[in-house]
Amino acid sequence: MKYCEIFKNLPKEGLEPRQFLRYCFGIAELSPGELLEEETDSQYRKKCITVLCAVLGVQRPTVRKWGSDLNFDGIPNYSKVSLAYIQAAEIVPNQLKSILRGEYNAPEVDAQAFLEKILLEELTEQQILQTVSHANFRTTCVKTLTQVLHIGTKSVQDWGQDMSFHKMPKIHKHTLGYALAAISKSSSKAWDKQAA
């Protein structure tokens, strides 16, 4: 897949937690009255926290700090991006039962594996050598990560001087995992359309 096509297949904006959770629990299409009934259920917020912890790979206290209501207004933008990728990849509601049982493990992809898949996968050995040795390759890597993760260039640059970006926080590894899942899902849908 061409590099520029990859970004066309990823959501451009993050997804608000409340909308994501409604989608997860299959209640997004309900009437306002029915939504109110579902969202005021005594166990609903607890289940929402469980889902957010599992898919984002964070602890319960972290999610609770994001807010005391179902909007979770304090959630970082990069986590909203992860939620959009999760929805695009159609991971939830398919995995909802395993998430609620505590059996779900969020995917983790390190920066180097992600960049190799996105930038180098379909190249020959000679093309890979040319690409990697090009003066702008690091800039391309930084730009790719900032675009996919929706974070600042300085943050990415601080993660390391080589393609491994070994100081990248774990939460972003989950986002890269979901980004690859979303890219794969959109590629398979495009393939299905061509085959039809």
N, C-alpha and C positions, 0 to 999 in steps of 0.2 A: 504494500500500500504506500502511496506517495505521502511524503511528509506533510504537505499542506492539506491533504484529504483527512488526515488524522484529526486535525483541529476542527474540521467541519463536522465530524462525527461525535464530538464531545459537546455536552451542554455548555453554553456560553456563560451562564450565571448559576449561582448557588441556589439551593432549594431551602425554603424556610422549614424549620423542624416540624411545625404543626402540620403543614401540607404533606410533608414526607410521611409523618406518622399516620395521618389519615389514609394515605395511599397504602402503607404497610398493613394496616388493620382492615383494609377493604371498606372503609366508610366514607371515602372522599365524595362519592356520588349521592350521599344521603341528603335529605332536606335539612334545613337549619334546625328544625325541632328534633329530628332524629339524631343529628350530630350532637346537639346539646345533651341529649339523653346518653349517648355513648361516651362523650367526653367528661361527663360528670359522674360516671360510674366510679365507685370507690377504688377500684384496682387499676383504672385506666392510666393515671399518671405513673404509677409504679411500673406498669408494663412499658410505658413510653421510655422511662429512664433505662430499663433493662435493654430495650432495643438500641437506644443511642449508645449506651456503653459498649454493647457487643459489636455493633457495626463500625464504630469509630475507634474502638480499642482504648477507651478511656475508663477511668474509675467513676463510681457512683457520685462521690463528693464533687468531682469536676462537673458532671452534668447538673447536679443540684445548684452549683454556683451560677449556672447559666440562667437561672430564673426559677421563681416559685410557681409559675403558671405553665400552661402548655405551649406557650410561644417560645420559651427558652431564648429570650432576647439577647442574652450574653454570649451565645454561641459564636465562636470565631468564624469569620467569612470562609476560611479554608475548609472548615468542617461542613459548612453549607454546600461547598463545592463537592465534597465527598458524597453528601446526601444526593446531590443531582446525578453524580456518576453511578451511585448504587441504584437509583431509580432507572437510569438509562440502561444499565446492565440487567435489569429485572431480577436482581438478587432477592429482594424482598417484594412481595409476600411469600415467594417460594420457600424461603428459608426461615419463615417466621416461627414455626414450631420449634426448630432446633435452636433458634435464638432465645426464645422464652424458656427453654429447658437448660440453657447454659452450655449448649453443645456446639455453638458456632464459633469459628475462628476467623477473624477478619483477615483477608489476604494481605500479604506483605511483599512488596517488590522494592528492592533497593534501587537507588538512582542509576547505577551502572547498568543493571539488567534492563531497566526501563529504557534508558538511552540507547543501548545496543539494539533492543527490539524496534524502537521507533526510528532511529537514525541509520542503523547499519544492517538490519536483518536481510534485506533483499540484494545486498551488494556482493560483488565478487571480492576475493581476497585483495586483489590489486586496488579496487575501488575503496575498500575499507581502509587500506594503508594510505591512500591519497586523502581520504576524508579526514581521518584521525590526525594526520600530520599537517593538515592545513592550518594556517595561522588563526583562522576564525572558528576552529572547531570548539574550543572551550566556550566562546561567546554563544555559539549555537546551542551547546548543552545548557548553559545558564538560561538562555532565552526559552528553550523548550520547557525546562522545569518551572520557570516563573509563569509561563502561560498555562501549563497544566494544573499547577498548584494554586494559582491566583495569589501569589505572594511576591514581595519585593525582590528585586535583583540583588540588593545588598545581603539579604538573608541567605540566598542561595550561594552567593560568592563566599560567605563566611563558613560554609559547610566543608570546604576543602579545595585544594588546588588541582585535583585530578578528577577524572570522570566518575570516580566512586562516590564523591561527595559524602565521605564517611561520617561526617558530623550531622547529617540530616536526621531530624527527630523522627521517631518511630511513627508518629501520627501521619506524617507525610508519606511514609512507606505504604500505609494503608490506602491513602488517596491514590497513589500511583497504581496500586493493585486494582482498585476500582476503576481507574481510568482505562487500564488495559482491558478489563472485563467489558466496559462500555464500548470500547473500540472494537473488540472482538464481536460483541453482540450486533453492533451496527454493521459490521462487515458481513456477518452471516446473513443478516436481513437483506443487505444489498445483493448478496450472492443468490439468495432465494428468489428475489425479484427478477434477476437476470435469467434464472433457470426456468421461471414460470412462463 
